[in-house]
């Protein structure tokens, strides 16, 4: 599923085979104008997967590592300046999740850096919350690509791209 502005594309892929994933993601992006329309050569790109906790890919708790690698390959082909992969997991940290997923050696050839969102900045708001803390990594990148794990959720019924963005929040309580 890819959403750019008001356009949506959906392409079914029944496997986590890396080659097939890449082809399906490419096709999905083509349906909304192509990845190159949104990601430019030299961009600093943050990939925001769902790294809830350190569980193997087969447990379906996190964004599948092959999905992350397929996106790394596609944006690397464009010539991005840097790729950052990060989250603020509910349990543990991004590096521990990435190690459990065996993701680190898979993204090394893209010079991708895996980070934990633990540095934050305060955002003032006029809604229910008057201020909140978000990862300051948002100031160091040109583009953010959300790579959610669509699954059920005890409080929200479904997790997806909007729920995945909760990971930008940096809790000062933990």
Secondary structure as UniProt FT lines:
FT   STRAND          2..4
FT   TURN            5..6
FT   STRAND          7..9
FT   HELIX           18..30
FT   TURN            31..33
FT   HELIX           35..37
FT   TURN            41..42
FT   STRAND          44..49
FT   HELIX           57..59
FT   HELIX           65..78
FT   STRAND          82..87
FT   HELIX           94..100
FT   TURN            101..102
FT   HELIX           104..107
FT   HELIX           108..110
FT   STRAND          113..116
FT   STRAND          120..124
FT   STRAND          131..135
FT   HELIX           136..140
FT   STRAND          143..147
FT   STRAND          151..153
FT   TURN            154..156
FT   STRAND          157..159
FT   HELIX           161..164
FT   HELIX           165..168
//
